[in-house]
Amino acid sequence: MWLAITCRTCRKAAQCQYALNSIKAAETVYISACSLFEIAIKHKKKNLDLGIFPEARKFWDKVIKECDLEELPVTADIFFKAVSLPVHHADPFDRIITSQAATRQLNLVTFDPLFINYGIKVIA
C-alpha cells in the first residue's frame, strides 16, 4: 500500500516497476494491519493526502478490495517479537512489519535499506 502511495510521486520509477511486477507475480500479497494505523495517524496530522478519501479506513478498504490484499493481523506474539528485534530500525511500525515478515517468512517490499539488516528477503 505504501508502494502505491509512494510511486505516485516517486523518483525511483525503475525500482517501483520492479516492485510492482513482483507483487503482481505473487500468489498472495499481504499487508500488515498496523499499516492502517500508520496511514490513519499521518492522514489525521495532514502529513498524508489520501485524495478523494475523507478517512483512512475508506482508503484502506478500497485498496484491500481492489488490489486483492490479505490483511495480516498484529498479535501479541508479533508485538513481543518486534520489541525483541535488534535496534536497526527505530520506527515501531517498521519493526512490527519486520516481525510479521520474519515470523511468516514473507518477502517485504520496501525501499528502506534498513530492513535488510534483519535477515528477511527485501524486494525494492
Backbone as JSON Lines, residues from 0, in Angstrom:
{"i":0,"aa":"M","n":[0.84,-1.18,0.0],"ca":[0.0,0.0,0.0],"c":[0.88,1.25,0.0]}
{"i":1,"aa":"W","n":[1.93,1.23,0.84],"ca":[2.83,2.38,0.84],"c":[3.49,2.52,-0.53]}
{"i":2,"aa":"L","n":[3.72,1.4,-1.17],"ca":[4.32,1.45,-2.5],"c":[3.41,2.2,-3.46]}
{"i":3,"aa":"A","n":[2.12,1.93,-3.39],"ca":[1.17,2.62,-4.26],"c":[1.16,4.12,-3.98]}
{"i":4,"aa":"I","n":[1.23,4.49,-2.72],"ca":[1.24,5.91,-2.34],"c":[2.55,6.55,-2.8]}
{"i":5,"aa":"T","n":[3.65,5.86,-2.55],"ca":[4.98,6.39,-2.87],"c":[5.19,6.51,-4.37]}
{"i":6,"aa":"C","n":[4.74,5.53,-5.13],"ca":[5.01,5.5,-6.57],"c":[4.3,6.61,-7.34]}
{"i":7,"aa":"R","n":[3.31,7.22,-6.72],"ca":[2.63,8.33,-7.41],"c":[3.59,9.49,-7.66]}
{"i":8,"aa":"T","n":[4.52,9.71,-6.74],"ca":[5.44,10.84,-6.85],"c":[6.9,10.39,-6.79]}
{"i":9,"aa":"C","n":[7.12,9.14,-7.08],"ca":[8.44,8.54,-6.89],"c":[9.43,8.96,-7.96]}
{"i":10,"aa":"R","n":[10.67,9.13,-7.53],"ca":[11.76,9.4,-8.47],"c":[12.49,8.11,-8.84]}
{"i":11,"aa":"K","n":[12.05,7.01,-8.25],"ca":[12.69,5.72,-8.48],"c":[11.78,4.86,-9.35]}
{"i":12,"aa":"A","n":[11.47,5.32,-10.52],"ca":[10.49,4.66,-11.38],"c":[10.86,3.2,-11.67]}
{"i":13,"aa":"A","n":[12.12,2.93,-11.94],"ca":[12.53,1.56,-12.26],"c":[12.33,0.65,-11.05]}
{"i":14,"aa":"Q","n":[12.7,1.12,-9.86],"ca":[12.51,0.34,-8.64],"c":[11.02,0.1,-8.39]}
{"i":15,"aa":"C","n":[10.22,1.13,-8.58],"ca":[8.77,0.99,-8.4],"c":[8.23,-0.08,-9.34]}
{"i":16,"aa":"Q","n":[8.63,-0.05,-10.58],"ca":[8.12,-1.0,-11.56],"c":[8.53,-2.42,-11.19]}
{"i":17,"aa":"Y","n":[9.78,-2.6,-10.76],"ca":[10.24,-3.93,-10.35],"c":[9.42,-4.44,-9.17]}
{"i":18,"aa":"A","n":[9.22,-3.57,-8.19],"ca":[8.45,-3.96,-7.01],"c":[7.0,-4.29,-7.38]}
{"i":19,"aa":"L","n":[6.4,-3.45,-8.21],"ca":[5.02,-3.7,-8.62],"c":[4.9,-5.0,-9.41]}
{"i":20,"aa":"N","n":[5.87,-5.3,-10.27],"ca":[5.86,-6.56,-11.02],"c":[6.0,-7.76,-10.08]}
{"i":21,"aa":"S","n":[6.82,-7.63,-9.05],"ca":[6.98,-8.71,-8.06],"c":[5.68,-8.96,-7.33]}
{"i":22,"aa":"I","n":[4.98,-7.89,-7.0],"ca":[3.69,-8.01,-6.32],"c":[2.68,-8.7,-7.23]}
{"i":23,"aa":"K","n":[2.62,-8.29,-8.48],"ca":[1.67,-8.88,-9.43],"c":[1.93,-10.38,-9.62]}
{"i":24,"aa":"A","n":[3.18,-10.79,-9.55],"ca":[3.53,-12.19,-9.76],"c":[3.26,-13.05,-8.52]}
{"i":25,"aa":"A","n":[3.07,-12.45,-7.38],"ca":[2.87,-13.21,-6.14],"c":[1.48,-13.84,-6.1]}
{"i":26,"aa":"E","n":[1.43,-15.04,-5.53],"ca":[0.15,-15.73,-5.37],"c":[-0.74,-15.0,-4.37]}
{"i":27,"aa":"T","n":[-0.15,-14.58,-3.26],"ca":[-0.87,-13.85,-2.21],"c":[-0.03,-12.65,-1.81]}
{"i":28,"aa":"V","n":[-0.67,-11.51,-1.66],"ca":[0.02,-10.31,-1.19],"c":[-0.62,-9.9,0.13]}
{"i":29,"aa":"Y","n":[0.22,-9.82,1.15],"ca":[-0.25,-9.49,2.49],"c":[0.05,-8.03,2.8]}
{"i":30,"aa":"I","n":[-0.75,-7.47,3.69],"ca":[-0.48,-6.14,4.2],"c":[-0.75,-6.16,5.7]}
{"i":31,"aa":"S","n":[0.14,-5.56,6.45],"ca":[0.01,-5.54,7.9],"c":[-1.11,-4.6,8.33]}
{"i":32,"aa":"A","n":[-1.92,-5.05,9.27],"ca":[-2.97,-4.2,9.82],"c":[-2.38,-2.96,10.48]}
{"i":33,"aa":"C","n":[-1.14,-3.02,10.93],"ca":[-0.52,-1.84,11.55],"c":[-0.32,-0.73,10.52]}
{"i":34,"aa":"S","n":[-0.32,-1.08,9.24],"ca":[-0.18,-0.04,8.21],"c":[-1.39,0.89,8.19]}
{"i":35,"aa":"L","n":[-2.57,0.35,8.49],"ca":[-3.74,1.22,8.59],"c":[-3.57,2.23,9.72]}
{"i":36,"aa":"F","n":[-3.05,1.78,10.84],"ca":[-2.81,2.66,11.97],"c":[-1.85,3.79,11.58]}
{"i":37,"aa":"E","n":[-0.76,3.43,10.91],"ca":[0.22,4.43,10.48],"c":[-0.37,5.4,9.46]}
{"i":38,"aa":"I","n":[-1.12,4.87,8.5],"ca":[-1.76,5.72,7.5],"c":[-2.75,6.67,8.15]}
{"i":39,"aa":"A","n":[-3.55,6.16,9.07],"ca":[-4.56,6.98,9.74],"c":[-3.92,8.1,10.55]}
{"i":40,"aa":"I","n":[-2.83,7.81,11.24],"ca":[-2.12,8.84,12.01],"c":[-1.59,9.92,11.08]}
{"i":41,"aa":"K","n":[-0.92,9.53,10.03],"ca":[-0.35,10.5,9.09],"c":[-1.44,11.33,8.42]}
{"i":42,"aa":"H","n":[-2.55,10.67,8.08],"ca":[-3.66,11.39,7.44],"c":[-4.28,12.39,8.42]}
{"i":43,"aa":"K","n":[-4.48,11.98,9.66],"ca":[-5.08,12.86,10.67],"c":[-4.2,14.08,10.93]}
{"i":44,"aa":"K","n":[-2.89,13.89,10.91],"ca":[-1.95,15.0,11.12],"c":[-1.75,15.83,9.86]}
{"i":45,"aa":"K","n":[-2.44,15.45,8.78],"ca":[-2.34,16.13,7.49],"c":[-0.95,15.98,6.86]}
{"i":46,"aa":"N","n":[-0.29,14.88,7.18],"ca":[1.01,14.56,6.57],"c":[0.87,13.58,5.41]}
{"i":47,"aa":"L","n":[-0.37,13.16,5.12],"ca":[-0.6,12.21,4.05],"c":[-1.93,12.54,3.39]}
{"i":48,"aa":"D","n":[-1.87,12.83,2.11],"ca":[-3.07,13.14,1.34],"c":[-3.6,11.85,0.72]}
{"i":49,"aa":"L","n":[-4.83,11.5,1.05],"ca":[-5.44,10.29,0.51],"c":[-6.41,10.6,-0.63]}
{"i":50,"aa":"G","n":[-6.22,11.75,-1.24],"ca":[-7.03,12.11,-2.41],"c":[-8.5,12.25,-2.06]}
{"i":51,"aa":"I","n":[-9.32,11.49,-2.75],"ca":[-10.77,11.61,-2.6],"c":[-11.3,10.97,-1.31]}
{"i":52,"aa":"F","n":[-10.45,10.28,-0.58],"ca":[-10.91,9.57,0.6],"c":[-10.9,10.47,1.83]}
{"i":53,"aa":"P","n":[-12.06,10.63,2.47],"ca":[-12.15,11.52,3.63],"c":[-11.5,10.93,4.88]}
{"i":54,"aa":"E","n":[-11.36,9.62,4.91],"ca":[-10.74,8.99,6.08],"c":[-9.93,7.77,5.65]}
{"i":55,"aa":"A","n":[-8.97,7.43,6.48],"ca":[-8.03,6.35,6.16],"c":[-8.73,5.0,6.0]}
{"i":56,"aa":"R","n":[-9.76,4.75,6.81],"ca":[-10.42,3.44,6.73],"c":[-11.07,3.21,5.37]}
{"i":57,"aa":"K","n":[-11.67,4.24,4.81],"ca":[-12.3,4.09,3.49],"c":[-11.23,3.82,2.42]}
{"i":58,"aa":"F","n":[-10.12,4.52,2.52],"ca":[-8.99,4.29,1.62],"c":[-8.51,2.84,1.76]}
{"i":59,"aa":"W","n":[-8.3,2.42,2.99],"ca":[-7.82,1.07,3.3],"c":[-8.72,0.01,2.69]}
{"i":60,"aa":"D","n":[-10.01,0.12,2.97],"ca":[-10.97,-0.88,2.48],"c":[-10.97,-0.97,0.96]}
{"i":61,"aa":"K","n":[-10.91,0.18,0.3],"ca":[-10.91,0.2,-1.17],"c":[-9.65,-0.46,-1.72]}
{"i":62,"aa":"V","n":[-8.5,-0.12,-1.17],"ca":[-7.23,-0.68,-1.67],"c":[-7.17,-2.18,-1.39]}
{"i":63,"aa":"I","n":[-7.59,-2.6,-0.2],"ca":[-7.59,-4.04,0.13],"c":[-8.43,-4.81,-0.9]}
{"i":64,"aa":"K","n":[-9.61,-4.28,-1.19],"ca":[-10.52,-4.95,-2.12],"c":[-10.0,-4.92,-3.55]}
{"i":65,"aa":"E","n":[-9.63,-3.73,-4.03],"ca":[-9.22,-3.6,-5.44],"c":[-7.89,-4.27,-5.75]}
{"i":66,"aa":"C","n":[-7.01,-4.33,-4.78],"ca":[-5.7,-4.94,-5.0],"c":[-5.65,-6.39,-4.54]}
{"i":67,"aa":"D","n":[-6.77,-6.88,-4.03],"ca":[-6.87,-8.27,-3.57],"c":[-5.78,-8.6,-2.55]}
{"i":68,"aa":"L","n":[-5.66,-7.75,-1.54],"ca":[-4.65,-7.93,-0.49],"c":[-5.24,-8.72,0.67]}
{"i":69,"aa":"E","n":[-4.39,-9.45,1.36],"ca":[-4.82,-10.16,2.55],"c":[-4.23,-9.45,3.77]}
{"i":70,"aa":"E","n":[-5.1,-9.03,4.65],"ca":[-4.67,-8.28,5.83],"c":[-4.07,-9.23,6.87]}
{"i":71,"aa":"L","n":[-2.87,-8.88,7.35],"ca":[-2.21,-9.64,8.41],"c":[-2.51,-8.98,9.74]}
{"i":72,"aa":"P","n":[-3.15,-9.69,10.66],"ca":[-3.41,-9.1,11.97],"c":[-2.11,-8.97,12.77]}
{"i":73,"aa":"V","n":[-2.12,-8.07,13.72],"ca":[-0.97,-7.91,14.62],"c":[-1.36,-8.57,15.94]}
{"i":74,"aa":"T","n":[-0.59,-9.58,16.31],"ca":[-0.88,-10.34,17.53],"c":[0.09,-9.94,18.65]}
{"i":75,"aa":"A","n":[-0.21,-10.4,19.84],"ca":[0.68,-10.16,20.98],"c":[2.06,-10.74,20.7]}
{"i":76,"aa":"D","n":[2.11,-11.9,20.06],"ca":[3.38,-12.54,19.73],"c":[4.2,-11.66,18.78]}
{"i":77,"aa":"I","n":[3.53,-11.06,17.8],"ca":[4.23,-10.17,16.85],"c":[4.77,-8.95,17.58]}
{"i":78,"aa":"F","n":[3.97,-8.36,18.46],"ca":[4.45,-7.21,19.23],"c":[5.68,-7.59,20.04]}
{"i":79,"aa":"F","n":[5.63,-8.73,20.71],"ca":[6.76,-9.17,21.54],"c":[8.01,-9.38,20.69]}
{"i":80,"aa":"K","n":[7.84,-10.03,19.55],"ca":[8.99,-10.27,18.67],"c":[9.54,-8.95,18.1]}
{"i":81,"aa":"A","n":[8.65,-7.99,17.84],"ca":[9.1,-6.69,17.33],"c":[9.97,-5.97,18.36]}
{"i":82,"aa":"V","n":[9.59,-6.06,19.61],"ca":[10.37,-5.43,20.69],"c":[11.7,-6.16,20.87]}
{"i":83,"aa":"S","n":[11.72,-7.45,20.6],"ca":[12.93,-8.26,20.78],"c":[13.94,-8.13,19.65]}
{"i":84,"aa":"L","n":[13.55,-7.52,18.53],"ca":[14.47,-7.36,17.4],"c":[15.64,-6.45,17.75]}
{"i":85,"aa":"P","n":[16.79,-6.66,17.1],"ca":[17.88,-5.7,17.25],"c":[17.42,-4.32,16.78]}
{"i":86,"aa":"V","n":[18.01,-3.29,17.32],"ca":[17.54,-1.93,17.02],"c":[18.23,-1.38,15.77]}
{"i":87,"aa":"H","n":[17.97,-2.02,14.63],"ca":[18.43,-1.48,13.35],"c":[17.49,-0.38,12.89]}
{"i":88,"aa":"H","n":[16.24,-0.47,13.33],"ca":[15.2,0.45,12.89],"c":[14.45,0.94,14.11]}
{"i":89,"aa":"A","n":[14.34,2.27,14.27],"ca":[13.66,2.83,15.43],"c":[12.15,2.94,15.25]}
{"i":90,"aa":"D","n":[11.68,2.96,14.02],"ca":[10.25,3.13,13.75],"c":[9.48,1.89,14.22]}
{"i":91,"aa":"P","n":[8.57,2.06,15.18],"ca":[7.85,0.89,15.71],"c":[6.99,0.19,14.66]}
{"i":92,"aa":"F","n":[6.42,0.93,13.72],"ca":[5.62,0.3,12.67],"c":[6.5,-0.6,11.8]}
{"i":93,"aa":"D","n":[7.67,-0.12,11.46],"ca":[8.58,-0.92,10.64],"c":[9.06,-2.16,11.39]}
{"i":94,"aa":"R","n":[9.23,-2.03,12.68],"ca":[9.65,-3.19,13.49],"c":[8.53,-4.24,13.55]}
{"i":95,"aa":"I","n":[7.29,-3.79,13.62],"ca":[6.15,-4.72,13.63],"c":[6.07,-5.45,12.28]}
{"i":96,"aa":"I","n":[6.19,-4.7,11.2],"ca":[6.14,-5.29,9.86],"c":[7.3,-6.27,9.67]}
{"i":97,"aa":"T","n":[8.47,-5.92,10.17],"ca":[9.63,-6.81,10.09],"c":[9.34,-8.11,10.85]}
{"i":98,"aa":"S","n":[8.78,-7.97,12.03],"ca":[8.44,-9.14,12.83],"c":[7.44,-10.04,12.11]}
{"i":99,"aa":"Q","n":[6.45,-9.44,11.48],"ca":[5.47,-10.23,10.72],"c":[6.13,-10.96,9.55]}
{"i":100,"aa":"A","n":[6.96,-10.25,8.81],"ca":[7.64,-10.86,7.66],"c":[8.56,-12.0,8.11]}
{"i":101,"aa":"A","n":[9.29,-11.78,9.17],"ca":[10.21,-12.81,9.66],"c":[9.44,-14.03,10.19]}
{"i":102,"aa":"T","n":[8.39,-13.79,10.94],"ca":[7.61,-14.88,11.52],"c":[6.97,-15.75,10.45]}
{"i":103,"aa":"R","n":[6.46,-15.13,9.4],"ca":[5.76,-15.86,8.35],"c":[6.67,-16.18,7.16]}
{"i":104,"aa":"Q","n":[7.93,-15.79,7.24],"ca":[8.9,-15.99,6.15],"c":[8.38,-15.4,4.84]}
{"i":105,"aa":"L","n":[7.98,-14.14,4.92],"ca":[7.45,-13.42,3.77],"c":[8.5,-12.46,3.22]}
{"i":106,"aa":"N","n":[8.43,-12.19,1.93],"ca":[9.25,-11.14,1.32],"c":[8.63,-9.8,1.7]}
{"i":107,"aa":"L","n":[9.46,-8.81,1.88],"ca":[8.99,-7.48,2.24],"c":[9.32,-6.5,1.11]}
{"i":108,"aa":"V","n":[8.3,-5.79,0.64],"ca":[8.5,-4.81,-0.41],"c":[8.71,-3.46,0.25]}
{"i":109,"aa":"T","n":[9.9,-2.89,0.06],"ca":[10.24,-1.6,0.66],"c":[11.45,-1.0,-0.04]}
{"i":110,"aa":"F","n":[11.55,0.32,0.05],"ca":[12.74,1.0,-0.45],"c":[13.69,1.34,0.7]}
{"i":111,"aa":"D","n":[13.29,1.01,1.91],"ca":[14.08,1.33,3.1],"c":[15.2,0.29,3.26]}
{"i":112,"aa":"P","n":[16.47,0.69,3.13],"ca":[17.58,-0.27,3.18],"c":[17.81,-0.87,4.57]}
{"i":113,"aa":"L","n":[17.25,-0.28,5.62],"ca":[17.47,-0.79,6.98],"c":[16.86,-2.17,7.2]}
{"i":114,"aa":"F","n":[15.84,-2.53,6.44],"ca":[15.19,-3.82,6.63],"c":[16.12,-4.99,6.31]}
{"i":115,"aa":"I","n":[17.06,-4.79,5.43],"ca":[17.99,-5.86,5.05],"c":[18.76,-6.36,6.27]}
{"i":116,"aa":"N","n":[19.01,-5.48,7.24],"ca":[19.76,-5.85,8.44],"c":[19.07,-6.91,9.3]}
{"i":117,"aa":"Y","n":[17.8,-7.17,9.04],"ca":[17.05,-8.15,9.84],"c":[17.08,-9.56,9.25]}
{"i":118,"aa":"G","n":[17.72,-9.73,8.12],"ca":[17.83,-11.06,7.54],"c":[16.57,-11.55,6.85]}
{"i":119,"aa":"I","n":[15.67,-10.62,6.5],"ca":[14.49,-11.0,5.76],"c":[14.71,-10.64,4.29]}
{"i":120,"aa":"K","n":[13.98,-11.32,3.41],"ca":[14.13,-11.03,1.99],"c":[13.39,-9.74,1.67]}
{"i":121,"aa":"V","n":[14.11,-8.8,1.08],"ca":[13.55,-7.5,0.74],"c":[13.49,-7.35,-0.78]}
{"i":122,"aa":"I","n":[12.35,-6.9,-1.26],"ca":[12.18,-6.58,-2.67],"c":[12.05,-5.08,-2.75]}
{"i":123,"aa":"A","n":[12.99,-4.45,-3.48],"ca":[12.98,-2.99,-3.59],"c":[13.19,-2.57,-5.02]}
